[in-house]
């Protein structure tokens, strides 16, 4: 009887599932495949490096967009293509540049329309 090999994923996939920016992760994480078991362990018992990355960044663009309450496309339109740290995100929130205000308003309008459509479809 052959022994099952554990299911593994690329470091980029694991980083995406963990919500972290891969280039900021330790080299050992970046260079080796991650098993599902190891990923589950990282999710339930995050080591200090993972806690620090999640708290301080740099954060990947989907997380930056979520924290700023804008779309990823909105970040691209504003010229933000790199990962940002928590401090940089907080500075943007405090400064409230014009592009951020416009993108947040756009995102709010999209969400309101999605909610309206969902409610309309729920009606008999």
N, C-alpha and C positions, 0 to 999 in steps of 0.2 A: 504494500500500500504506500502510495507516495504521500509525502507530507505537504500540506498546503503552505504556500509562501504567503507572507503577510501582504496585504494590499498597501501599496505606497503611492505617494503623489509627489509631484515636483514641488520644490520649495516655494515657487511662485504661487501655486495653488493653495498650499498650506498658509502662506502669508495672507492671501486674499480671504481665506476662511477665518483667520485670526484677526483680520482688520488692521494689519500692520504694513508698513512700508519695507519691502524686502531688502533694499540696499542698507537700511539702518539696522537690520538684524545681525546677530553674530555670524561670523564666517562659517562656523560649523553648521548653523541652520541653513545658510544660503547654499552650501555646497553639497548637501546630502539629501537624498529622498526622505520624506517623512511618512511613517506608517500611520494608519488610521488610529492605532493604539496610542502612538506618541502624540498625535494631534489631540485626541481626547484628553490625554494627560495634561497637555499644555492648556487646554480650555478649562479643565477643572482645577488644576494646580499651577497657575502661571508662575514661571520663575521670575526673579527680580527684573531681568532684562526685558521681559515681555510686559510686565507691569509698568516699567518706566516708559517703554515705547508707547503703550496705550495712553498713558497719562500725559507725557510731554511731547511726543512725536519724535521725528517728523511723521506726519500722517499721510496716507495715500489720498489721492484726489477724491474718491468717493466719500471718505470720512471728512475731508475738508469741506466738501459740498454740503454734507449733512450738518456739520457744525455751524456753517454759515447760513444754512437754510436756503441754499440755491441749488441749481442743477449743475451737473458736471459740464454741460454745454455752456452754462453761464460763466463758470470758471474759465473755460477756454476763450470765450468772448472777451473776458477781462484780461486775458494774457497770462493767467496763472496756470502754468503747465507743470510746475514742480511741486513736490511735497512741501507742506508747511508745518511748522511746529505749533504747539498750543499757544505759545507766546505770540507768534505772528498772527494766528487766528484771532486771538483776543485783541491785538492791536488793530486789526481790521474792523472788528466789531465796535471798538471804541471810537475809531476814526470815522466810520460809516461813509466811505467814499461813494460818489454818485453811482458808479456802476453797481455797487453792492445793494444800494437802495432800490435801483431799478430791477435787478435780478431777483431780489427778495419779493418785490411787488409782483413780478411776473410769476414766480413760483406760487405765491399765494393765490393768484388768479387761476392758475392751472389746477391747484388743489380744490378751490371752490367749485370750479366747473366739473371736476371729477366727482365731487361729492353730490352736486346737483344731478348729474346724470345717474349716479348710483341710486339716489333717492327716487328719481323718476322711474327707473327700471323696477324698483321694489314695489311701486304702487300697482294695484291690480288693474 
